[in-house]
Amino acid sequence: MKKKSLIFIILLLACFISTGFKKLSTEPQTVYRIYLEGKSLGIIKSDKELENYIDKQQKHLKNKYDVDKIYAPDTLDVKKEVTYNEDISSVEEIYKKIEDKAPFTVDGYAIKIKGVKNTVNEGKTKKTKDQTIYVLDKKIFTDAVDNTIKSFIDQDKYKQYKNDSQPEIKDTGSIIENVYIQNNISIKKQKIPVNEKIYMDTVALSKYLLFGTTKEQQKYTVQDGDTISDISFNNKISTEEFLIANDSFQDTNALLYPGEEVTIGVLNPQFNLVEEDHTVIKEEKNFETETTYDNSKPIGSIDITQKGVKGENKVTQKVQKINGEIVNIVPVATEVITEPIKEIIVKGGKESNYSGGGYGSVVATSGQWGWPASCSSISSGFGYRWGSLHDGMDIRGCGYGSNIFAAGDGTVVESGVGFIWGIGEGVVIKHPNGYYTMYAHMCSGCRRVATGAHVVKGQVIGGMGQTGNAYGVHLHFSLWTGYPYRGGQPINPMSLY
């Protein structure tokens, strides 16, 4: 019996030694086990005590973010337990284990912006990123969005739209029918880790939403003779981007002064702002040219027996813009104001091989080059946009299947589908003066000329569509010195007119 008692005493001493001579409680007690990123840091008596201790120790964060309370990291988890073990850590010990391993948090809002796919240029698309923006106050975000909207939409028109006070269109003009953000945006109140970028003022967030960065934008010092168009093109931005980044200038004709400093940052909007307008415009309608031949007159002689006169239409359109750029024009109604009068020309000598009968109408404009479409609305001109070169101009509003005309005499060197990625159905014409013109996004099956065919100015070569990488019905018309995309250089097609 004494031997058994001695063994019990020895085992009890061993237990005390292994537990550091800590007492074992005879009563169960409620404790809180603290986990950080799934790993136990120990147990404490009060989770509220730890919460208050963190808040007390992080006064500098409270001052920095101007908040009333600092919270534990979002990766910290607390589990309630019942134990007999009295080996309990102090809140100070747990705090020290936390502060070097994970960021503390503040109350705020997480705004998630879902990315969307944009057509940047012909044949090129760019998907914006999914991202989360953190703010302390929802109003910071809503005000920043409002500022960004005003960068792309005339402020007076936007104010009238919001107040439902837009003036009625009497003859011509435009009103905003709808404004919305294309991206899916969600706002959630949550604890924000202080190591994240947290926007505390509207100005900084407005800059980020417009440029995709809060860094200082590149500056340029105006030189003698500089124009807004020249500065924009030379720095790979559009004139629209220039005017948004430099809102003190009203239009591209504004005067610049040598030594003046302007911003030339490339816009990178963080969401797609869609503006839908109802527009009424007056549009010239080109006259047709009828050519006859008189063998009794010398070869090369030209007599205009009836001078052509352009007509005029009133056109009602639905115009869609994304971030200030026209992406689609849909004609709704056309009212003829004056009909065009065709021009009749009598040429001396033998009749040419081209009669026009198999090709449709021939449309002429003054000068060597003819306009390539039956309408004149240019939605996007030649030049840089979002840092990438748009190598032609987009003509919209004529309607699906409307005629596309050869801009000048020449030989068709390409007529097909996808011979250049992204253009869909298209035609390339080589002209005698070394120029090439390209006509992209024709409607499916609408091409009217084959490779090798000779065409004349104004001849119908196809119909307007949206095949390939195109947003909405339009003609992408480009002018090149040399073969397009095979060593040739694009130039502004408007230089022809």
C-alpha positions in Angstrom: 0.0 0.0 0.0 2.8 2.4 0.9 4.4 1.5 -2.4 1.3 2.4 -4.4 1.0 5.7 -2.5 4.6 6.5 -3.3 4.1 5.9 -7.0 1.0 8.2 -7.0 3.0 11.0 -5.4 5.8 10.6 -8.0 3.3 10.7 -10.9 1.6 13.8 -9.4 5.0 15.6 -9.1 5.8 14.7 -12.7 2.5 16.2 -13.7 3.3 19.5 -11.9 6.8 19.6 -13.4 5.4 19.0 -17.0 2.9 21.9 -16.5 5.4 24.3 -15.1 3.9 23.9 -11.6 0.7 25.5 -12.8 -2.4 24.7 -10.8 -5.2 22.8 -12.4 -8.6 24.4 -11.9 -11.2 22.3 -10.2 -13.9 24.4 -11.9 -14.4 24.7 -15.7 -13.9 28.3 -17.1 -14.9 30.0 -20.3 -12.0 31.2 -22.5 -11.5 32.5 -26.0 -9.0 30.9 -28.4 -7.4 33.3 -30.9 -6.6 32.1 -34.4 -4.7 34.1 -37.0 -4.9 32.8 -40.5 -6.0 29.5 -39.1 -3.2 29.1 -36.6 -3.8 29.3 -32.8 -2.0 32.1 -31.0 -3.3 31.1 -27.5 -6.3 31.6 -25.2 -7.4 34.7 -23.3 -10.1 35.4 -20.8 -11.9 38.2 -22.7 -12.2 38.8 -26.5 -13.7 42.3 -25.7 -10.6 43.1 -23.7 -8.4 42.3 -26.7 -10.6 44.3 -29.0 -10.3 47.4 -26.7 -6.6 46.9 -26.3 -6.1 46.9 -30.1 -8.1 50.1 -30.4 -6.1 51.8 -27.6 -2.7 50.8 -29.0 -3.5 52.0 -32.6 -4.0 55.7 -31.9 -1.9 56.6 -34.9 -4.2 54.7 -37.3 -7.2 56.4 -35.8 -5.6 59.8 -36.5 -4.4 58.8 -40.0 -7.9 57.7 -41.1 -9.9 60.0 -38.8 -11.9 57.1 -37.5 -13.3 56.3 -34.0 -12.2 52.7 -33.8 -9.5 50.3 -35.1 -10.4 46.7 -35.3 -8.5 43.3 -35.4 -7.2 41.9 -38.7 -9.9 40.3 -40.9 -8.0 37.0 -40.8 -8.3 36.9 -37.0 -10.9 34.4 -35.7 -12.1 33.9 -32.1 -13.5 30.6 -30.8 -15.2 30.2 -27.4 -14.0 27.3 -25.3 -14.4 25.7 -21.9 -11.3 24.5 -20.2 -9.7 23.5 -16.9 -6.3 24.7 -18.0 -5.2 27.9 -16.3 -2.4 28.6 -18.8 -4.0 31.7 -20.2 -2.2 34.4 -22.2 -2.5 38.1 -21.5 -4.1 40.4 -24.2 -0.7 42.1 -24.4 1.0 38.8 -25.4 -1.6 38.1 -28.1 -1.5 41.7 -29.4 2.3 41.4 -29.9 1.8 38.2 -31.9 -0.8 39.9 -34.1 0.8 43.3 -34.9 3.7 42.0 -36.8 1.8 39.4 -38.8 -1.4 41.0 -40.1 -2.8 44.4 -40.7 -5.5 45.9 -38.5 -8.8 47.1 -40.0 -11.2 50.1 -40.2 -14.8 50.4 -41.0 -15.4 51.2 -44.7 -16.9 50.1 -48.0 -15.6 47.8 -50.7 -16.7 48.7 -54.2 -16.3 45.9 -56.7 -16.2 46.9 -60.4 -16.6 44.0 -62.9 -14.4 44.4 -66.0 -15.9 44.6 -69.5 -14.6 44.0 -73.0 -14.0 47.1 -75.1 -13.2 47.4 -78.8 -10.1 49.6 -78.8 -9.3 49.7 -82.5 -10.2 47.7 -85.6 -9.3 44.1 -84.8 -8.3 44.8 -81.2 -10.2 44.3 -78.0 -9.2 45.0 -74.4 -10.9 43.7 -71.3 -10.8 46.0 -68.3 -9.8 44.3 -65.0 -12.0 43.2 -62.2 -11.1 45.3 -59.2 -12.0 46.4 -55.7 -11.9 50.0 -54.5 -11.9 50.9 -50.8 -13.4 54.0 -49.3 -14.3 55.1 -45.8 -17.5 56.8 -46.9 -19.8 55.8 -49.8 -20.2 59.5 -50.7 -16.6 59.7 -51.7 -17.3 57.1 -54.4 -20.6 58.5 -55.6 -19.1 62.0 -55.9 -16.0 60.7 -57.7 -18.3 58.9 -60.2 -20.3 62.1 -60.7 -17.0 64.0 -61.4 -16.0 61.3 -63.9 -19.3 61.5 -65.7 -18.9 65.3 -66.0 -15.6 64.7 -67.7 -17.3 62.9 -70.6 -20.6 64.7 -70.7 -21.2 68.5 -71.0 -22.0 69.6 -67.5 -24.9 71.8 -68.4 -26.5 69.1 -70.5 -25.9 66.5 -67.7 -27.5 68.8 -65.1 -30.5 69.3 -67.3 -30.8 65.6 -67.9 -30.7 64.9 -64.1 -33.3 67.6 -63.4 -35.5 66.5 -66.3 -35.3 70.0 -67.8 -33.7 69.5 -71.3 -35.1 71.9 -73.9 -37.3 70.3 -76.6 -35.7 69.9 -80.1 -37.3 72.4 -82.4 -35.4 71.9 -85.6 -32.0 70.2 -85.0 -30.2 69.4 -81.8 -29.6 66.7 -79.3 -31.0 65.5 -75.9 -29.7 62.9 -73.5 -32.1 59.9 -73.2 -30.1 57.8 -70.8 -26.9 57.7 -68.9 -25.6 54.5 -67.1 -22.5 52.6 -66.2 -22.0 49.4 -68.2 -20.0 47.6 -65.6 -21.6 45.6 -62.8 -20.8 47.6 -59.6 -21.5 46.3 -56.0 -21.0 48.2 -52.7 -20.5 46.4 -49.4 -19.8 47.7 -45.9 -17.0 45.8 -44.3 -13.8 46.0 -42.3 -10.9 47.1 -44.6 -7.3 46.1 -43.9 -5.1 49.2 -43.5 -2.5 47.9 -45.9 -5.0 48.3 -48.8 -5.2 51.6 -50.8 -8.1 53.4 -49.0 -9.4 56.6 -50.8 -10.3 59.3 -48.3 -11.2 62.1 -50.6 -13.1 62.6 -53.8 -10.3 64.3 -55.8 -7.9 61.4 -55.5 -10.5 58.8 -56.4 -11.8 60.9 -59.3 -8.3 61.0 -60.7 -8.0 57.2 -60.4 -11.3 56.5 -62.1 -10.3 58.7 -65.0 -6.6 57.8 -65.5 -6.3 54.5 -63.8 -3.6 55.9 -61.5 -3.2 58.6 -58.9 0.4 59.4 -60.1 1.1 62.8 -61.5 0.3 62.8 -65.2 2.9 63.7 -67.8 3.2 67.4 -68.7 4.2 69.2 -71.9 5.4 72.7 -72.3 3.8 74.4 -75.3 6.2 75.5 -78.1 5.6 78.3 -80.6 3.2 77.1 -83.3 1.8 74.2 -81.4 -1.9 73.3 -81.7 -4.0 71.1 -79.6 -4.4 68.6 -82.5 -0.6 68.5 -83.0 0.2 68.0 -79.3 -2.4 65.3 -79.0 -1.3 63.3 -82.0 2.4 63.6 -81.2 1.8 62.3 -77.7 -0.5 59.5 -78.8 -3.7 60.8 -77.3 -6.9 62.0 -78.9 -8.0 65.7 -78.9 -11.0 64.6 -76.8 -8.6 63.1 -74.2 -6.6 66.3 -74.2 -9.7 68.4 -73.6 -10.8 66.1 -70.7 -7.4 66.3 -69.1 -7.2 70.1 -69.6 -10.7 71.3 -68.9 -9.7 74.9 -69.1 -9.8 74.6 -72.9 -13.2 74.7 -74.5 -12.4 73.2 -78.0 -9.5 72.2 -80.3 -9.3 75.7 -81.7 -8.4 77.2 -78.3 -5.2 79.3 -78.4 -2.1 78.0 -76.8 0.8 80.1 -75.6 4.5 79.2 -75.7 5.7 78.2 -72.3 2.2 77.1 -71.2 2.1 73.7 -69.4 -0.6 71.2 -70.4 -1.4 67.6 -69.3 -0.9 64.8 -71.8 -1.8 61.8 -69.7 -3.5 58.9 -71.5 -7.0 58.3 -70.2 -7.8 54.9 -68.8 -11.3 55.0 -67.4 -12.1 52.4 -64.8 -15.7 51.9 -65.9 -17.7 52.3 -69.1 -20.0 55.3 -69.0 -22.7 54.9 -71.6 -24.6 58.0 -72.9 -27.6 57.5 -75.2 -28.7 60.6 -77.2 -31.7 61.4 -79.4 -30.2 63.6 -82.2 -31.7 65.5 -85.2 -29.2 66.7 -87.8 -29.3 68.1 -91.3 -27.1 66.1 -93.7 -26.1 66.7 -97.3 -27.0 64.1 -99.8 -24.5 63.7 -102.7 -25.7 64.0 -106.3 -25.3 61.3 -108.9 -23.2 61.8 -112.0 -24.5 60.6 -115.4 -21.8 60.4 -118.1 -22.4 60.1 -121.8 -20.0 60.0 -124.7 -20.0 62.0 -128.0 -17.7 60.6 -130.7 -18.0 63.8 -132.6 -16.2 65.7 -129.9 -12.4 65.4 -129.3 -11.1 62.9 -126.9 -10.5 64.4 -123.5 -13.1 67.1 -123.8 -15.7 67.4 -120.9 -18.9 69.4 -121.1 -21.1 69.7 -118.0 -24.6 70.0 -119.5 -26.3 70.0 -116.1 -24.5 71.0 -113.0 -25.0 68.7 -110.0 -26.5 70.1 -106.8 -26.4 68.4 -103.4 -29.6 67.7 -101.6 -30.4 67.9 -97.9 -32.1 65.5 -95.5 -33.2 65.9 -91.9 -32.0 62.8 -90.1 -33.2 61.6 -86.7 -30.7 59.3 -85.0 -30.0 57.3 -81.8 -26.4 57.9 -80.9 -24.6 55.8 -78.3 -21.3 57.0 -76.7 -19.0 55.1 -74.3 -16.7 57.4 -72.3 -17.4 60.3 -74.6 -16.7 58.4 -77.8 -19.4 57.6 -80.4 -19.7 53.8 -80.8 -23.0 53.5 -82.6 -25.4 55.6 -84.7 -28.8 54.1 -85.6 -30.9 56.1 -88.1 -34.5 56.3 -87.0 -36.1 58.6 -89.6 -35.1 60.6 -92.7 -37.0 63.6 -94.0 -36.1 64.9 -97.5 -35.7 68.7 -97.4 -34.4 69.1 -100.9 -33.7 66.4 -103.5 -30.2 66.3 -105.1 -30.0 67.2 -108.8 -27.8 64.9 -110.8 -24.8 66.2 -112.8 -24.8 65.3 -116.5 -21.4 65.2 -118.2 -20.7 64.7 -121.9 -17.2 63.4 -122.7 -15.6 63.4 -126.1 -14.3 60.1 -127.6 -15.2 56.5 -127.3 -17.3 55.2 -124.3 -15.3 53.5 -121.6 -15.8 49.9 -120.6 -17.6 50.9 -117.4 -21.2 51.7 -117.9 -22.4 51.7 -114.3 -25.4 49.5 -115.0 -24.1 46.4 -113.1 -22.9 48.3 -110.1 -25.6 50.7 -109.0 -25.4 54.5 -108.8 -22.2 56.4 -109.2 -21.8 59.2 -106.6 -19.5 62.1 -107.3 -18.1 64.9 -105.1 -16.0 67.8 -106.1 -12.3 67.1 -106.5 -10.4 63.9 -107.2 -11.8 61.8 -104.4 -15.4 60.8 -103.7 -17.0 60.2 -100.3 -17.2 56.5 -99.5 -20.7 56.3 -97.9 -24.2 57.6 -98.4 -24.1 59.6 -95.1 -21.5 61.8 -93.6 -21.6 61.2 -89.8 -18.1 60.4 -88.5 -18.2 58.7 -85.2 -14.5 58.3 -84.7 -11.8 60.0 -86.7 -8.2 59.2 -87.5 -5.8 59.5 -84.6 -4.9 58.2 -81.2 -7.5 57.1 -78.6 -6.7 55.4 -75.3 -3.0 55.3 -76.3 -3.6 53.3 -79.5 -3.8 54.6 -83.1 -7.1 54.4 -84.9 -5.8 54.1 -88.4 -8.9 55.3 -90.3 -12.3 56.9 -89.7 -15.6 55.3 -88.8 -18.7 56.5 -90.7 -22.1 55.6 -89.1 -25.8 56.3 -89.4 -26.4 55.3 -93.0 -28.2 52.0 -92.1 -27.5 48.3 -92.6 -26.7 47.5 -96.2 -26.4 51.1 -97.4 -24.1 51.7 -100.3 -20.3 51.9 -99.9 -18.6 53.7 -102.8 -15.0 53.5 -104.2 -13.3 56.8 -103.1 -11.3 56.9 -106.4 -10.4 55.0 -109.6 -8.3 52.0 -109.1 -7.9 48.2 -109.0 -9.3 45.9 -106.3 -6.4 44.1 -104.8 -8.3 42.4 -101.9 -12.0 41.4 -101.7 -12.9 38.9 -99.1 -13.5 37.9 -95.5 -10.9 38.2 -92.8 -7.9 38.8 -95.1 -6.9 41.2 -92.3 -7.9 40.0 -88.8 -10.9 41.8 -87.4 -12.1 43.7 -90.5 -14.8 41.1 -91.4 -15.9 41.4 -95.0 -13.8 44.1 -96.8 -12.2 45.5 -99.9 -8.9 47.1 -100.6 -8.4 49.3 -103.7 -5.0 50.3 -105.1 -5.1 53.7 -106.8 -2.8 55.0 -109.6 -1.2 57.6 -107.4 0.2 55.1 -104.9 -2.6 55.4 -102.4 -4.6 52.4 -101.1 -8.0 52.7 -99.6 -9.6 50.0 -97.3 -13.3 49.5 -96.6 -14.0 47.3 -93.6 -17.0 45.6 -91.8 -19.2 45.3 -94.9 -22.4 43.4 -94.4 -22.3 39.6 -95.0 -22.5 38.8 -98.7 -22.6 42.5 -99.6 -19.4 42.8 -101.5 -20.0 43.9 -105.1 -16.5 43.7 -106.6 -13.9 40.9 -106.9 -10.2 40.9 -106.6 -8.6 42.2 -109.9 -11.7 44.3 -110.9 -11.2 47.9 -112.1 -13.4 50.4 -110.3 -14.1 54.1 -110.8 -14.8 56.8 -108.3 -18.3 56.5 -106.8 -18.9 53.0 -108.0 -20.8 50.8 -105.5 -18.4 48.2 -104.1 -20.5 46.9 -101.1 -22.9 47.5 -98.3 -22.4 48.8 -94.8 -22.5 46.2 -92.0 -20.8 45.1 -88.8 -18.9 41.9 -89.7 -15.6 41.2 -88.0 -14.6 43.0 -84.8 -17.2 45.8 -85.0 -19.5 47.6 -82.5 -22.6 48.6 -84.4 -23.2 49.1 -88.2 -20.5 51.3 -89.6 -17.8 51.6 -92.3 -14.2 51.7 -91.2 -12.5 53.7 -94.1 -8.7 54.1 -94.1 -6.2 55.6 -96.5 -2.6 54.2 -96.8 0.6 55.0 -98.6 1.6 51.4 -99.5 -0.2 48.2 -98.9 -2.3 48.2 -95.7 -0.7 46.3 -92.8 2.0 45.1 -95.1 4.5 47.9 -94.8 2.2 50.7 -95.7 1.6 53.7 -93.5 -1.9 55.0 -92.6 -2.7 58.7 -93.1 -5.7 60.7 -92.2 -8.4 60.0 -94.8 -9.9 63.5 -94.3 -6.7 64.9 -96.0 -8.4 63.8 -99.3 -11.3 66.1 -98.9 
